């Protein structure tokens, strides 16, 4: 059996402790803080637990919708994006989201009919893609095949 001891004088112990505190303080001060996209653009995409939370999120963009969704369906984000999904993801990136993080995941798509879309006579929907109580994507689109699609903002 071996017994080893380590002797350190008080001055060295205080020096090592002070150096450790300085290193931790420097890391806290100089390492940039992680800022989520929801904080950087002022939109909170998280904590979407109920239908009223989803309706409140949509109304934050100035849209008026019925209180119940027209459709609620599970969809799979493909593991590999084709040209359609690449284009759709560009819309998401423009509004601070990125579907690439959710490749291969199952999300729930909630579709609501917008009742106050100006300048268009047809039916307009807003789609929300929700994964674990967080909005990970979505769009505003017309029901016509030759219609339009854009992000959540009114002037997109």
Secondary structure, DSSP 8 states (H G I E B T S, - for coil): ---------HHHHHHHHHHHHHHHHHHHHHS-----HHHHTT-------SHHHHHHHHHTTT--B-SS-SEEEEEE--SS--HHHHHHHHHHHHTT--GGGGTT-EEEEEEEEES--TT--S-EEEEEEEETTEEEEEEEEESSTT--EE-SSTT-
